Amino acid sequence: MTDYEKKSEQVHAQSQPIPGYQQQMDPEPLTIRDNYRGSGKLQNKVALITGGDSGIGRSVAVHFAREGADIAFAYLQEDEDARTTCRLVEKEGRKCLAKKGDIRDRHFCKKFVQEAVDKFGKINILVNHAGEQHPVEKVEDLDLDMMEKTYQTNIFAMYYMLKAAISHLSEGDSIINTTSVTAYVGPPHFLDYAATNGAIVTFTRSLAHNLAERKIRVNAVAPGPIWTPLIPSTFDNEKVEKFGKNTPMKRPGQPCEVATAFVYLASEDASYVTGQVLHVDGGMSMQS
């Protein structure tokens, strides 16, 4: 049994306040496999990642670094998680910039991009990953103010980052958006979250068409149930204990099992891939 399979089977009931903190999770998510060997797929590239402090975002940052990229990432408030991500990136021999702030603020997004350009001199990869979810059981329970916040974080911020970064991207560069299996299965308790992820799928395809002539590729990754701080911070103990066991693979996934999809889409291996969504969901989307 692999390390990530063992960790996935050890998931048990627990809870945290929003937005969740990786260092408090038990077991802590697996960021990168010990046997993952970088091969210079992203050598001397610069990647911008929103939500890079923990979970899938951290895993993407560390995988990119092992492949040779320098990293700039934005995070909301999880200072200790952010410091850990920076240490892991620097351990790979790459440089790291962590910027604290709210991506719902378009001015913050512009400032984040500019600081990254000032530090590294360029941008090659934009990963729009940060997101939030607030499940409700009944339509009557839907908080419309929270719904607006979910849209601002999950989809509006992608436009803010795009507008700030696009002038720094050129031929051969790429944009990768994180959507979700919820866009495809339509779970009843995610009325707003699932809808934002559907919007991300369409945004990805439209943007891929728009930027094709400029030879900038745009793709997305749709994770399924992945063990990240988002889970214990938004679900009750019972749901956390059962998390991911409804997939054909009968377990949640680990961040390291998703990050390699981002490596592929960011690298020259995916030079003829644009407008696509990679499903890393333990087979969950097959059941829709």
C-alpha positions in Angstrom: 0.0 0.0 0.0 1.3 3.5 -0.9 1.9 6.3 1.6 -1.0 8.3 0.1 -3.4 5.3 0.4 -2.4 4.7 4.0 -2.9 8.4 4.8 -6.3 8.4 3.1 -7.5 5.4 5.1 -6.4 7.2 8.3 -8.9 10.1 7.9 -11.1 10.4 10.9 -13.7 12.8 12.4 -12.3 16.3 13.1 -13.3 19.9 12.6 -11.6 23.3 12.3 -12.8 26.9 11.9 -12.8 28.4 8.3 -10.5 28.6 6.3 -8.7 25.6 7.9 -5.1 25.1 8.7 -3.0 22.2 7.3 -0.7 21.8 10.3 -3.7 21.1 12.5 -5.0 18.2 10.3 -4.7 14.6 11.4 -3.3 13.0 9.3 -1.6 15.9 7.6 -2.2 15.8 3.8 0.7 14.4 1.7 2.2 17.3 -0.3 4.7 15.3 -2.4 5.8 11.7 -2.7 9.3 10.9 -1.6 9.9 9.1 -4.8 8.7 11.9 -7.1 11.7 12.8 -9.3 11.8 16.2 -11.0 13.2 16.3 -14.5 13.4 20.0 -15.2 10.0 20.2 -16.9 9.6 23.8 -15.6 13.2 24.8 -15.4 13.6 28.6 -14.7 9.9 29.2 -15.1 8.0 31.5 -12.7 4.6 30.4 -11.4 1.9 32.4 -9.7 -0.5 30.4 -7.5 -3.5 31.7 -5.6 -4.2 29.6 -2.4 -0.7 28.2 -2.4 -0.3 28.0 1.4 -1.8 24.5 1.9 -3.6 21.6 0.4 -3.5 21.2 -3.4 -2.0 24.7 -3.8 0.9 23.9 -1.6 1.4 20.6 -3.4 1.4 22.3 -6.8 4.0 24.9 -5.6 6.3 22.2 -4.3 6.0 20.0 -7.4 6.6 23.0 -9.6 9.7 23.9 -7.6 11.0 20.3 -7.9 10.6 20.7 -11.6 12.7 23.9 -11.5 10.2 26.8 -11.2 10.3 29.8 -8.8 7.1 30.3 -7.0 4.9 33.3 -6.0 1.7 32.5 -4.1 -1.1 34.4 -2.5 -2.9 33.3 0.7 -5.6 34.7 2.9 -4.5 34.5 6.5 -2.8 31.1 7.2 0.6 32.5 8.1 2.2 29.3 9.5 1.0 27.2 6.5 2.4 29.9 4.2 5.8 29.8 5.9 5.9 26.0 5.6 5.1 26.2 1.9 8.0 28.7 1.4 10.4 26.4 3.3 9.4 23.5 1.2 9.9 25.5 -2.1 13.3 26.8 -0.9 14.3 23.3 0.1 14.0 22.4 -3.6 16.5 25.1 -4.3 14.0 27.6 -5.8 12.9 31.1 -4.7 9.5 31.8 -3.1 7.4 34.9 -2.6 4.3 34.6 -0.3 1.8 37.5 -0.4 -1.0 37.8 2.2 -4.3 39.3 1.1 -7.8 38.8 -0.2 -8.1 37.9 -3.9 -11.6 39.3 -3.9 -9.9 42.7 -3.9 -8.8 43.4 -7.5 -6.3 45.9 -6.3 -4.6 43.2 -4.2 -4.4 40.9 -7.2 -2.7 43.7 -9.3 -0.2 44.4 -6.5 0.5 40.7 -6.0 1.3 40.2 -9.7 3.5 43.3 -9.8 5.5 42.2 -6.8 6.1 38.8 -8.4 7.3 40.5 -11.6 9.5 42.9 -9.6 11.1 39.9 -7.8 11.4 37.4 -10.6 11.3 39.5 -13.8 8.6 37.5 -15.5 5.6 35.2 -15.2 5.2 32.0 -17.2 2.4 30.1 -15.4 -0.8 31.4 -13.7 -2.6 28.9 -11.4 -6.0 30.2 -10.3 -6.6 27.8 -7.4 -8.0 29.5 -4.3 -11.6 28.8 -3.5 -14.2 28.4 -0.8 -17.3 26.4 -0.1 -20.2 26.7 2.3 -22.6 23.6 2.1 -26.3 24.0 3.0 -28.9 21.3 3.3 -31.9 23.3 2.2 -32.5 26.1 -0.3 -34.0 28.1 2.6 -30.6 27.9 4.4 -28.7 29.6 1.5 -27.1 32.8 2.7 -27.1 35.2 -0.2 -24.3 37.3 1.2 -22.2 34.2 1.5 -23.2 33.2 -2.0 -21.8 36.5 -3.3 -18.6 36.0 -1.4 -18.2 32.5 -2.9 -18.6 33.9 -6.4 -16.2 36.6 -5.7 -13.5 34.2 -4.4 -14.1 31.3 -6.8 -14.7 33.0 -10.2 -14.4 36.8 -10.0 -10.9 36.6 -8.6 -9.8 34.6 -11.7 -10.7 37.6 -13.8 -8.8 39.9 -11.5 -5.7 37.7 -11.7 -6.0 37.3 -15.4 -6.3 41.1 -16.1 -3.3 41.8 -13.9 -1.1 39.0 -15.3 -2.0 38.8 -19.0 0.4 41.5 -20.2 3.2 39.4 -18.7 2.3 36.2 -20.4 3.5 35.3 -23.9 3.8 32.4 -26.4 4.4 29.1 -24.6 3.1 30.2 -21.3 0.0 28.7 -19.6 -3.0 29.3 -17.3 -4.4 26.6 -15.2 -7.7 27.0 -13.3 -9.0 24.8 -10.5 -12.6 23.7 -10.9 -14.2 20.7 -9.2 -16.1 17.5 -9.7 -19.1 19.3 -8.3 -19.5 21.1 -11.6 -20.3 17.7 -13.2 -22.2 15.9 -10.5 -24.3 18.8 -9.1 -24.4 17.9 -5.4 -27.6 19.2 -3.7 -25.8 20.8 -0.8 -23.4 23.0 -3.0 -25.9 25.2 -4.8 -23.5 28.1 -5.1 -20.1 26.3 -5.0 -21.0 23.9 -7.8 -22.3 26.7 -9.9 -19.1 28.7 -9.6 -17.1 25.6 -10.7 -19.4 25.3 -13.7 -18.6 28.9 -14.5 -14.9 28.1 -14.2 -15.2 25.3 -16.8 -16.8 27.6 -19.3 -14.4 30.4 -18.5 -11.5 28.0 -19.2 -12.9 27.0 -22.5 -13.7 30.6 -23.6 -10.3 31.9 -22.5 -8.6 29.1 -24.3 -10.3 30.1 -27.5 -9.4 33.8 -26.9 -5.7 33.2 -26.3 -5.1 30.4 -28.8 -3.7 32.8 -31.4 -1.3 34.1 -28.8 -0.2 30.5 -28.2 -1.0 30.8 -24.5 -2.6 27.5 -23.3 -5.5 27.5 -20.9 -6.7 24.4 -19.1 -8.3 23.3 -15.8 -8.1 20.5 -13.2 -11.3 19.2 -11.6 -10.4 17.5 -8.3 -12.8 15.2 -6.5 -12.7 14.6 -2.8 -9.2 15.6 -1.8 -7.9 15.7 1.8 -7.2 19.4 2.3 -8.0 22.0 5.1 -11.2 22.9 3.2 -12.7 19.6 4.3 -12.6 19.7 8.2 -13.3 23.5 8.1 -16.6 23.1 6.1 -18.0 19.7 7.0 -19.2 18.2 10.3 -17.4 15.3 12.0 -19.7 12.6 10.5 -19.2 13.8 6.9 -15.4 14.2 7.4 -15.2 10.6 8.6 -17.0 9.4 5.5 -15.2 11.8 3.2 -14.3 10.3 -0.2 -15.6 6.8 0.6 -18.4 7.2 -1.9 -16.0 7.2 -4.9 -15.3 4.0 -6.9 -11.8 4.0 -5.3 -13.5 4.1 -1.8 -11.1 6.7 -0.4 -10.3 10.4 -0.6 -7.3 11.6 -2.6 -4.2 13.3 -1.4 -2.9 16.7 -2.8 0.1 15.0 -4.3 -2.2 12.9 -6.5 -3.6 16.1 -8.0 -0.5 18.3 -8.3 1.0 16.1 -11.1 -1.9 17.0 -13.3 -0.9 20.7 -12.9 2.7 19.8 -13.7 1.6 18.1 -17.0 -0.6 21.1 -18.0 2.1 23.6 -17.2 4.9 21.8 -19.1 5.8 21.2 -22.7 4.3 17.7 -22.4 0.9 19.4 -22.8 2.0 21.6 -25.7 -1.0 20.6 -27.8 -3.6 20.7 -25.0 -5.8 23.7 -24.4 -9.4 24.2 -23.3 -9.4 20.9 -21.5 -10.4 19.8 -18.0 -8.4 16.9 -16.3 -10.5 14.9 -13.8 -8.6 13.7 -10.8 -11.5 12.4 -8.7 -11.1 8.7 -7.9 -13.7 8.0 -10.6 -16.4 10.1 -9.0 -17.4 11.9 -12.2 -18.1 8.5 -13.8 -21.1 8.1 -11.5 -22.9 11.3 -12.7 
